[in-house]
Amino acid sequence: MHLMQSKNRAAILGYGAYVPYYRLPTTEIARVWKGGGSGPNIEKAVAGVDEDTVTMAIEAARQAVKMSGVESLGAVFVGTESKPYAVKPTSTIVAQALGQHHTLAADLEFACKAGTEAMQVITGLVGSGMIEAGLAIGMDTAQGRPGDDLEYTAASGGAAYVLGKMGKKAVAMIDCSTSFVSDTGDFWRRAHQRYPRHLSRFTGEPAYFYHIENSVNTLFKETGHKPSDFRYAVFHQPNPRFPVEVATRLGFTMEQIKTGLLNPLIGNTYAGSSPIGLAAVLDEAKPGDKILLASFGSGAGSDAFCIEVLDGITRTKGTNTTVRSMMERSTKIDYSTYSKFRDKLGK
């Protein structure tokens, strides 16, 4: 998809994130499975026994709505690949918890880019004038087969964004976005299968790097932007290495990506990965800062956004718990507790 831009540009009016308290050290996974792993990640966030995608989505959404001050949401979209019900929307549960009934509600799925996919749809609805404001959520309790490399990074968490019309309270403007997709079978999970499968080395070059580079380079070509125009850059984080490498290939520095680089401490939150990285950046951003956001979803595709921080960001400071604070409040667990929490026993 070429550049998507509207005369009535949508803005981020509020945002919120959620990271569970529990952390599983990767050394504990290696102890049980005698090695392995996928990079220098230290630990990953694990949803508790009483948490799932719905409860976490509600936590993040409440923060986003509170910050925005919006009372009526024209749409509620949840991007996830770990919805609790195969046939029952997560979005309606979230909408009910927020007291929203006269709203469009749907779940979106595109592996790890379902969260940014929700942001694009809401941006279009706002830009067309169909709705005044909507809620886009990227949230997951990611799955990894016991002993598989995915288990070292498959984590829980994500973020929510209230997007609406421009105004004095706007936190940031969605200046433009673009997408790039192809039929690439790098990662999949068939119906009735509990855990996803992947093609190992093919998840890198022909999938992650190929799609992100194409979406970002298209955005650069059609806007005239270059890496130095951006104060921050956030890339999907399947592991600690990939986002650093793709940033280098595209001409970004470690200084630009370090604020949103969360994988080493919380793992890969799938549909929540790039959205929560963006939330961490917004926690520290100042008016005038430009942010590049680039997601990736297996199957495969990437959404790239140009986001400009506005004066409204100053009113948000101290409103919500920051992403970094959520990352710091943690309790380490062992593999047996993790297995109980994620219902891996006897499966």
Buried (B, 14 or more C-beta within 10 A) or exposed (E): EEBBBBEEBBBBBBBBBBBBBBBBBBEBBEEBBEEBBBBEBBBBBBBBEEBBBBBBBBBBBBBBBBBBEBEEBBBBBBBBBBBEEEEEBBBBBBBEBBEBEEBBBBBBBBBBBBBBBBBBBBBBBBBEEEBEBBBBBBBBBBBBBBEBBBBBBBBBBBBBBBBBBBEEBBBBBBBBBBBBBEEBBBBEBEEEEEBBBBBEEBBBEBBBBBBBBBBBBBBBEEBEBEBEEBBBBBBBBBBBBBBBEBBEEBEBEEEBBEBBBBBBBBBBBBBBBBBBBBBBBBBBBEEEBBBBBBBBBBBBBBBBBBBBBBEBBEEBEEBBBBBBEBBEEBEEBEBEBBBEBBEBEEE
